[in-house]
Every structure is written in structure tokens, then in C-alpha cells.
Amino acid sequence: MDLLRQRSLAVDTVRRVLTGQGYREVETPVLNTVHGGASARLFCTYINAYGMDLTLRIAPELYLKRLLVAGSGPIFEVARNFRNEGADATHNPEFTALEAYHPFADYTVMRELTETMIKTVAQALHGTQVLPLYDVHDPDAAPVLTDVSGPWPVITVTDAVSKAVGRRISIESDFETLLAVAAQHDVEIGPGMGPGAVLESLYEELVEPHTVFPTFYCDFPEETSPLTAPHRSERGLVERWDLVVNGMELGTAYSELTDPVVQRHRLTEQSLKAAAGDLEAMQVDNDFLDALEVGMPPAGGMGIGLDRLVMLMTATTIRDVLSFPFAKPQQP
């Protein structure tokens, strides 16, 4: 029960940090007629009263943005999400995540908020700003409580991947060069992947698993971030960061895309991928696009897996921090 008490304290601290900075907690639907807000496989269901197929939400993002259009101001949701994917030490099909949005902010503001919030949770649980960090070169070694009170590194994806492969590559690199680098490092490239997807695959295979100290990797390819605003100075990139610690993605944030024309184009591209058999691609959400037509303020948005946050604080697996993790029933 000690882990459950620590989980309760962690989630309560997250709420206090956000409400203390003027955010309001809201709730959005779990049953969705259109799936979007993230790329993931779905749980499907059916509503008898209306004779309609529905899905369980994979993320509350598009509803929260519609509230921004309505003038909600800064908002957050502690959301139960459902993704019909694998279960392992860091994944459960049903999980709890935080999403927060702040109008007239950007991904830098959300990065500062996230770092402050996690340090505050560490202080609440451990009495000081420390995290149990692992040695990626010795997976059997016990985690070491490490001081994380100083500023956390902020590194571009381009710089991180270039360092990992030992040569300078970027979204502007020749596509054949990117494919050759991927092959050299045994990174699998799927059909239909463009330069941005290849660059992100290199990041996911060569950078993320080897990152121990909390690090913000920023400025991802536009190809892999359909809901994110274009970078203000780098062509082909978007204003997005991922927070990685102990080889695990803990959270992500965007400067949100607010242009309805660009957003419709990107979601249409996603729907074409879905029609071609991509089980994780998003659909076109016309209600969301209609809201963008009204006018959404520029905004920063952030999402963090709260189960993973508690895992990080307690040096455990996701099953340890859930009251009732999903388990396949035993056969009689």
C-alpha cells in the first residue's frame, strides 16, 4: 500500500502545482466517435441507444483544444486513456495521463512548467529533488538517487541523432543517406516512411534508450507531428519536445498548430494512411476543425504519463503503481 500512497501524493502534487499557476481541471468524453489526439491502436465499442460504433479515447487532446477555442483559459485533465497495444514494464492498455494547455504560451513555457512540476513531485515524495536513475551500461545495477535540482539539458533531435551516429545528418540530408545510416545501425525502416520518419526512428532507437538523466529533446520532424505548429525558424521541423529519463519517454509538449487549413491538410494525410491500413493513424475530426475555424489562440500543450511519473519516482514497473494492472485470466 505504500506505493499507492506515494502515487496519491504524486498526483495530488501535480494538481496543486497546476491549480497554483491558474489552471482549471476539466473533464472530456471517454467515448469518442472519431479517434485522434495521438497515434495508437484502438479499443472499439458500440452504443445501443444510437446504433453507432465508438472508440475508447486514446487522448483527450482535441476536446481540450476545443475548450481553448471557447475561452476556457489554462486547463488540464487527469485522463484515463486506452490503447490497444502491448503490455510490458512501461505500458498498460488502460493508463492515466495528464494533459495541460495554456493559451498564449508555447512549448518553452510548457517545458519550464513540466520541469518545475516533476521537481516538486520529487520534493514531496523524497524530501529533496532527487530521482532514482539507472546505469544503462549495467541494467542489473540498483538505481542511484541522483540530484536533479539543476537545469535539465535541452538538446535538438538533430544534434542528438548526429552525435549518436557519428556524423552530421538532419531533415535536409539526402534521403538515401538517411536510409544508409539507418541500415548501418540496424534501424528498421518501414514502407512509406519519409525523411522525417527515418530521422525520428533513428532517435527512438539510438538516443532515447540510452538517455538516463532527465533530458528534453526538441524540434522534431513535421512528418511525425501532425498536431504541432511549424518551427519558427527551422524548415521541416515543428516545435515539440519529448522528455526522456531512464531510457523512457515520460512526456511530450507542443506549440500547438492553430491554422485550420494546415491542420485539415495534415489530418487528411493521416486519414489516407488509415485508409491504406495504418492502424495507428488519426481520422479527420470535423468538429475539431470547425472549432479551429472559429479561432484558437496560440497555445502550448503538454502531456505526461502519470503512471510513468510514479514509476520514475519509486523505481518500479507500471504494474507496481497500478491498483489493478490488467492480467489475462487464468484458464479454469
N, C-alpha and C positions, 0 to 999 in steps of 0.2 A: 504493500500500500504506500510505501514511501515514494515510489516513482510516481504514483498517481497524485500524491500531494504536491510533488515538485512540478508536475505538469499543470496542476491547477494554479499554482503560484506563477508559473511562467506565462500562462495565458492571461491571467489577471493583470500581470505587469504590462504585457503588451497592450491591453485595453487601457490601462491607466496612462501609459505614455501617449497613446493616440488621443484620448479624450483630453488630456492635459495640453495638447497642442491644437485643440479646437476641432478635432474630427468627431463626427456623429456616427454611431453604429446603426446600420440598416440591415434589412433582410431582403433577399431577392428569391425568385422561384427556383425550386429544385427540379420540377417537372418542366421540360423545355420542348417546344415544338420545332425549334431549329437549334442545331448544335453549333457552338462557336466559342470564341474566347481562348481556345487552346487547341493544340493538335494532339488528339488522343482517340483511342478506340472507345466505343460507346456501350453503355447498358441501355437496352431498349425495353419499353413497356407499352401499355395500351390503356386508354381511358374509355371505359364502357359508356359513360354518360354522353360523350361526344363522338364516339366511334372513330377515335384518332390514335395513330401511333405517336408515342412520345419517347423522349430520351431523358435519362437522369443527367443532370448538368455535369459538365467536365470543368467548368469555371464560371464564376458569376460576372465576368468582366463586362460583357456587352450590356447587361442590365444596369450595372453600376455607372457606366458611361451615360446611359440614358437619364439617370438621375442627375448627373452633372449638367446635362442639357437643360433639365427642369429647374436648375438653380439651387441644387442641394448644398453647395459648398463642399468643404472637405468631408469625405465619408470613408467608412471602412466596413467590411463584413468578415466575420469569422464563419467560414462557409464549409459545409460538408460537400465534398466533391466525389465523383465516381468515375473511375477509368478502368475499362475492361482490358487490363493488361497484366503483366506478370506480377507475382508476389515474391519478394525476397527481403533481405535485411533492411532495405531502404524504401520499399514500395508495399502498399496495401491497396486493394481495389477501392476501398472506401477510406477517405482520409480527410483531415481538417487543414484548411489553408486560410491564411489572411490575405485579403486584397484591400488596398487603400489607394484613394485617389484624391489629388489636391489640384483644384483649378488654378491656373496661372502659375504653375510650377513646372519643373522638368525633371529629367532623370537624375540630375545632380542633386536637386533638393531631396528626391526620394532616397538617394544613396546616403546622404547625411542623416536622414531620418532613420533609415534601416540600421546604420552603424550605431547610432545612439540607442536605439531600441534594444538591439541584441546585447550591447554592453550593459544596459540597465537590467536586463533579464539575468545576465551573468552575476551582476552585483547582488540581485535579490536572492539568487539561489546559492551562491558561493561566498557571499560577503565581500567579494572583490572581483575585479574584472579579469577573470581567468577562464580559459576553456581547456578541456581535455583534448589534446591534439596527438595524432598518431605519427609514427615514423613510417613513411610509405616504403622505405627500403627494408623494413623489418616488421611485416604485418603481424607477427606473433608477439611483439613487444607491447607492454601495457601503455596506455595513453599517459601523457605527461601534462599536468596542469601548467598552462603557459599564459603569461601575461599578455593580454591583447588590448591594453588600455591606450596604446599609442595609435596614431593614424594607420588605417589599413591600406595596403597597396591598391592602386588603380592602374591597370595595365590594359592596353588595347588588345583585342583579339589578334590583330595583325602582328603586333610585336611579340605576343606570346607564342603564336604558331611559328613565326620566323625563328625565334630562339630555339624552339623545340626541334625544328628540322635542320637547323644549322645553316640556313640561307634565307635571304630576304624574299618573301612571297607576300602577295596581297590580292585583293579582289581584282586588281588591274593586271595581274600576272596572266600570261598566256595559258589558256585552258589546258593545253597539252602538258605544260609544265606542272600545273597543279595535279593533273592525273598521274604524272610520273612521280611526283613527290609522294602522293598517296600510296602508289604501288610500292615505292621504296620502303615505306614504313608500315606496310601491310594493313593499310586502312581501306576497308571495303567501300566501294562506291557503287551506288545503285543506279538503275536505268533512269534517265530523265533528270539527273542531278546537274545543275548548272555550277558555275564557278563559286557562287556564294555557298551553296550546299556542300561543295567539296571542302571549302575553307572551314566551314563550321564542323564538318566531320573530322578534319584534322585536329581542330580544337578539342572536340569531345573525346578523341582517342589519345591524344598526345599531351594535352595540357591539363584538362580537368582532373583526371585520375591521379595526377602527381602533385596537386596543389594541396598543401596541408594548412598553412596559415591563412586566415580569412583574407580573401583577395577578390576585388571587383574587376572582372574582365568586361570591357566595354567596347562599343562601336562594332556591332555585328553586321553581317551582310543583309541587305534589304531582302534578298530572295527568301530568307528563312524567318522573316519577322513581319508578317503581313499587317499587323495592327499598330505598327510603330512609325513614328514620324521620321522622315529622312534626316540624315545628319546635316547639321547647319553648314558644314564646310567640307565634308568628305563624300565625293560622289560614289554611289553604290552601297553606302553604309547607312545604318539607322542608329538613333540614339537609344540604345538598350545596353543594360549591364546584367551580368549574372554574378551572383555572389557564390563563391566556391570555398569550401573548408573541409578538411579531412577527405579530399577526393570526391566530394559530393556537392551537387548544386543545392544550395539552400534557398535561394530566392532569385527573383528577376525583377527588373523595372524598365519602364519605357518613358520617353517623352511621347505622349500619345498622338497618334495620327488623327487629325480633325477634319481633313479635307474630304468631303463626301464623294467627290469624283474619283480621287485616287483610291479611297477606301473601297468603293464599289468595284473598281478595276481589279484590285488585289483579291477581294473576296470572290470575284468571278473566276479569277485564275485558280483559286483554291477549289471552287466548286467543279471546275473542269478536271482537276486532279482527282476529286472524289468520284466523278463520273467514270474516270479511267481506272478506278479500282483502288485508289489510295484510301485506306480505311481510317486514316488519321486527319485527312483534310477537312477544312471547315466548309460550311454551307453559306450561301448568301442570306443574311438576316436583313430582310427589307424593313422591318420595324426599326432596327438599329440605324440603318442607312437613312430612313426618313427622319429620325431624330437628328442625325448629323446635318441634314439639310436645313433644319431649323437653326442650327448653330451651336457647336460645342466649344467652350473656351479651351485655349491651350491648357494642357494638364500634364502632370506627372502621375504615373500609376505604378504600384509596387505589389508583388505577391510573394509570400513566404510560406513554405510548408511548416505548419506549427508542430506536426508530429516530428519532423526532422529537426526542428529547433530544439525540442525537448531531448531528442536523441543526442544532439550535439552537446547539450548541457550535462547530460548524465552518462555519456559514453556507453550507450546501449544500442540495441536494434529497434526497428519500428514496432516489432511485436511486443517489446518490453514496455513501451509507453502507451499502448492501447489497452483499454479495459477488456475488450473482447476482440482481439485480432481475428480476421477471417481464417477459418480452418475447415478443410474438407471433412465432412462427416465420416466417421468410421462405418464400414460395412457391417451389418448385423451378422 
